[in-house]
Amino acid sequence: MIIIGGAGFIGSAFVREVNKRGIKPIVVDLLTYAGRKENLIGTEHEFIRADVRSEEIHDIVKNSDIVVNFAAETHVDRSIYRPQDFVTTNVLGVVNLLEAARKYDFKYVHISTDEVYGEECADEDSPLQPSSPYSASKASADLFVKAYVRTYGIKAIIVRPSNNYGPRQFPEKLIPKVIIRTFLNMHVPIYGDGRAERDWIYVEDTVRIIYDIMERSEWRGEVYNIPGGQRYSVLDVIKIIGEIMGKEVKVKFVDDRPGHDKRYCMTTKLKYEVTPLKEGLRKTVEWYLNNRWWWEDLIKDKFFTEDEPWKK
Ligand SMILES: NC(=O)c1ccc[n+]([C@@H]2O[C@H](COP(=O)([O-])OP(=O)(O)OC[C@H]3O[C@@H](n4cnc5c(N)ncnc54)[C@H](O)[C@@H]3O)[C@@H](O)[C@H]2O)c1
């Protein structure tokens, strides 16, 4: 098994999941700002540094039975600031892998997102209505996967998880940002009125569900939504984190993110149990407070330090 983007947040949790099931995967990652070898400490894997957009990827994947692709530019704010990398990695990188799948016949697991549906409540057959450059790039890649299944008969599936949280998430994202900034007695910038709703899922649940899907899929381009089924506003989440930390979260309302989706709302054809949000947040807070070495060097980043980082 090859896991591309396996040094990132969800990818490294997936490496742990397959280790539990007795698999030692090959991890392929470019190690951008978000990908870190530290995320793989304690796991069994072989590591190859490579770019999903490169020709070299074809040689790496050619003997694999299955390729799971987590590699992407993933931060919506960054996509507003500089969309180009989102097109090259999230679209052209995926097309590069699909070309390899055409030649070498491996099974391809494509990791997409609930953001492709936009604000409307959606099941697996709903139309794609992306709002941000990030979600537009993810939706484009999904369409290429479907086209390659239909045109060339490649074996692929598309999974669309909702908002993940948990250990090893880069501090540009809401939950680690709230935990770390509150720990450091800094204010937390909140876009608009803070009432935007997200559907939260603990990362260990996501990776377990992805693996279970892979075991029972027919590889004909099926789409699987993975919602957490726990919709909470940004302010609700902040309140819970404050309670867990026993500390006031100092909120500062700033201009809304351009094109900000007010909610994501996805249903699924799958059946599974997930970690309740409060329990998952408790584990997440504990992890960040016990692993300061992991984040101390990362918080100089503009997407952590600035209130509205997409503004040039
Ligand atoms: N985090 C979420 O809440 C969430 C929700 C739904 C879907 N997703 C999707 O899940 C996947 C993983 O997300 P994440 O949160 O772990 O992201 P992340 O930003 O933590 O990790 C992305 C990984 O991809 C690697 N990468 C980036 N560009 C690359 C390239 N050109 N070649 C090779 N590797 C490259 C990075 O180095 C990093 O290790 C993404 O496809 C994302 O769109 C994430």
The ligand as an SDF file (V2000), in Angstrom:
LIG
                    3D

 44 48  0  0  0  0  0  0  0  0999 V2000
   -8.4680   18.3300    7.5970 N   0  0  0  0  0  0  0  0  0  0  0  0
   -9.7470   18.2550    7.2760 C   0  0  0  0  0  0  0  0  0  0  0  0
  -10.6180   18.6720    8.0510 O   0  0  0  0  0  0  0  0  0  0  0  0
  -10.1660   17.6090    5.9800 C   0  0  0  0  0  0  0  0  0  0  0  0
  -11.5350   17.3660    5.7730 C   0  0  0  0  0  0  0  0  0  0  0  0
  -11.9360   16.7460    4.6000 C   0  0  0  0  0  0  0  0  0  0  0  0
  -10.9940   16.3820    3.6540 C   0  0  0  0  0  0  0  0  0  0  0  0
   -9.6840   16.6460    3.8530 N   0  0  0  0  0  0  0  0  0  0  0  0
   -8.7340   16.2030    2.8140 C   0  0  0  0  0  0  0  0  0  0  0  0
   -7.8950   15.2270    3.4070 O   0  0  0  0  0  0  0  0  0  0  0  0
   -6.5910   15.2710    2.8280 C   0  0  0  0  0  0  0  0  0  0  0  0
   -5.5570   15.4400    3.9260 C   0  0  0  0  0  0  0  0  0  0  0  0
   -5.8310   16.6440    4.6510 O   0  0  0  0  0  0  0  0  0  0  0  0
   -4.9700   17.0660    5.9160 P   0  0  0  0  0  0  0  0  0  0  0  0
   -5.8370   17.8980    6.7630 O   0  0  0  0  0  0  0  0  0  0  0  0
   -4.2720   15.8940    6.4740 O   0  0  0  0  0  0  0  0  0  0  0  0
   -3.9090   18.0290    5.2100 O   0  0  0  0  0  0  0  0  0  0  0  0
   -2.4330   18.4600    5.6110 P   0  0  0  0  0  0  0  0  0  0  0  0
   -2.2780   19.8250    5.0240 O   0  0  0  0  0  0  0  0  0  0  0  0
   -2.1780   18.2580    7.0630 O   0  0  0  0  0  0  0  0  0  0  0  0
   -1.5070   17.4180    4.8300 O   0  0  0  0  0  0  0  0  0  0  0  0
   -1.3200   17.4330    3.4500 C   0  0  0  0  0  0  0  0  0  0  0  0
   -0.0880   16.5930    3.1500 C   0  0  0  0  0  0  0  0  0  0  0  0
    0.1140   16.5830    1.7280 O   0  0  0  0  0  0  0  0  0  0  0  0
    1.4950   16.8100    1.4660 C   0  0  0  0  0  0  0  0  0  0  0  0
    1.6140   17.4410    0.1410 N   0  0  0  0  0  0  0  0  0  0  0  0
    1.1620   18.6740   -0.2240 C   0  0  0  0  0  0  0  0  0  0  0  0
    1.4690   18.9180   -1.5100 N   0  0  0  0  0  0  0  0  0  0  0  0
    2.1060   17.8050   -1.9710 C   0  0  0  0  0  0  0  0  0  0  0  0
    2.6640   17.4410   -3.2310 C   0  0  0  0  0  0  0  0  0  0  0  0
    2.6250   18.2900   -4.2710 N   0  0  0  0  0  0  0  0  0  0  0  0
    3.2270   16.2300   -3.3610 N   0  0  0  0  0  0  0  0  0  0  0  0
    3.2700   15.3540   -2.3100 C   0  0  0  0  0  0  0  0  0  0  0  0
    2.7800   15.6660   -1.0910 N   0  0  0  0  0  0  0  0  0  0  0  0
    2.2030   16.8670   -0.9170 C   0  0  0  0  0  0  0  0  0  0  0  0
    1.9540   17.7350    2.5830 C   0  0  0  0  0  0  0  0  0  0  0  0
    3.3630   17.7250    2.7250 O   0  0  0  0  0  0  0  0  0  0  0  0
    1.2020   17.1530    3.7670 C   0  0  0  0  0  0  0  0  0  0  0  0
    1.9420   16.1020    4.3490 O   0  0  0  0  0  0  0  0  0  0  0  0
   -6.6280   16.4290    1.8280 C   0  0  0  0  0  0  0  0  0  0  0  0
   -6.8870   15.9100    0.5530 O   0  0  0  0  0  0  0  0  0  0  0  0
   -7.8040   17.2830    2.2880 C   0  0  0  0  0  0  0  0  0  0  0  0
   -8.3710   17.9920    1.1980 O   0  0  0  0  0  0  0  0  0  0  0  0
   -9.2440   17.2520    5.0020 C   0  0  0  0  0  0  0  0  0  0  0  0
  1  2  1  0
  2  3  2  0
  2  4  1  0
  4  5  1  0
  4 44  2  0
  5  6  2  0
  6  7  1  0
  7  8  2  0
  8  9  1  0
  8 44  1  0
  9 10  1  0
  9 42  1  0
 10 11  1  0
 11 12  1  0
 11 40  1  0
 12 13  1  0
 13 14  1  0
 14 15  2  0
 14 16  1  0
 14 17  1  0
 17 18  1  0
 18 19  2  0
 18 20  1  0
 18 21  1  0
 21 22  1  0
 22 23  1  0
 23 24  1  0
 23 38  1  0
 24 25  1  0
 25 26  1  0
 25 36  1  0
 26 27  1  0
 26 35  1  0
 27 28  2  0
 28 29  1  0
 29 30  1  0
 29 35  2  0
 30 31  1  0
 30 32  2  0
 32 33  1  0
 33 34  2  0
 34 35  1  0
 36 37  1  0
 36 38  1  0
 38 39  1  0
 40 41  1  0
 40 42  1  0
 42 43  1  0
M  CHG  2   8   1  16  -1
M  END
$$$$
